[in-house]
Amino acid sequence: MKVLFLTGSVGDYHSARLKNMGDRLSKERMDFRVLVMSRDSRDYLHRHAQGSVRDAEESRWRYLTREGQKRAGWRYPLRLLIEIAREKPDLIVTIGYNFHYSVIGLVYRLIKRYPRIVFCADSKFDDGVRRPGREVIKALLARMYDGAIVAGRRQSLYFQFLGIPVENIRVGYDVVDNGLFRRAAETAHRRDADYRTQLGLPGKYIVCVSRLVARKRVDKVIDAYARSQASATGVSLLIIGSGDLEQDLRARCDRLGLGNSVVFRRLVPNRDMPIFLSLALFLVLLSDYDQWGLCLNEALACGTPVLCTDRCGAAHELVRHGENGFVTDGTESDIDRGISVLLDSENIARMKSKYPWNLAEWDLLLFSENVLNFANGFSKWK
């Protein structure tokens, strides 16, 4: 049986999942191929893991366009359709259900009446404003697929609402290589002083990993940090990310008298991210909404507790209130309560004593097994 994975571009999140998936499918004597639309990606530029991609490319990966090449005109969808036909897959797995390459994969499935096709998604009800007309169109499109691999329980409920039967939905898409982060964190703690000097890290700090855009509400993080008076006790705030609001946020820090206590780092190489996460007191993510929040996976894998809003997809599943972090309703009083809890060394010690928490439930193998289950389930149609 052959499984073909369609994706727009690849960063380290995807490459880690795909490598694990390929290894898992190979054990079941299944053929696995990846068709990537482009080498270029504008998102998460620091997230590329070139080594793992290069290793996988030797036998399983192909790119539809070269670096810098535009995907325009009628030739592109036709070429993609031809490339899918060339692979002759039995199962197509695609990122999203309404991206151009996903739709072309669906067209191929409808034309051939076989293979089966499933999509991966992390949308949920509270991701921005939902418009009835648009939701109807989404439902009509989503129902054409044979199944979905979604991030968590709330995502499952959303796609059930769109009309996908619950038996055709698998939970477990947004996962990271927990083992990699755990091992890197162990090294970081052994070399704590060296890394702090080498990377210019504060002695004590709270970390926020986020794009600097409106819905991520990094302004709330700064305001909460100011209210906590943590700077007076020598605790800094480290913000990792870039975006249109950077200058506004820097100015906000200056107005609040935090210019020397808040440190901005635009891009951190992926190899260094576990260091920044594992040496932090805790991570904070106060987005108005996040479909999941993979920085939460990474921090927890490093043994670092987290504070997040309940509108982050990972809240109450990966992030368990009181066990490995604090889930806030987003109000100032509740955010302040969460920060107070996580600044308490006794609470941190209690949470860390239960590490690795529930991470075994959210590892790379979860995603790979979901793909394998679909492949095995659809093999009867062959």
Helices and strands as residue ranges (DSSP letters): E 2-7, H 12-27, E 31-36, G 45-47, H 50-57, E 61-63, H 75-87, E 91-95, H 100-112, E 116-121, H 132-142, E 147-150, H 153-161, G 166-168, E 169-171, H 178-190, H 192-199, E 204-209, G 214-216, H 218-228, G 230-233, E 235-240, H 246-255, E 262-265, G 270-272, H 273-278, E 283-285, H 294-301, E 306-309, E 325-328, H 332-343, H 345-352, G 359-362, H 364-378, G 379-381
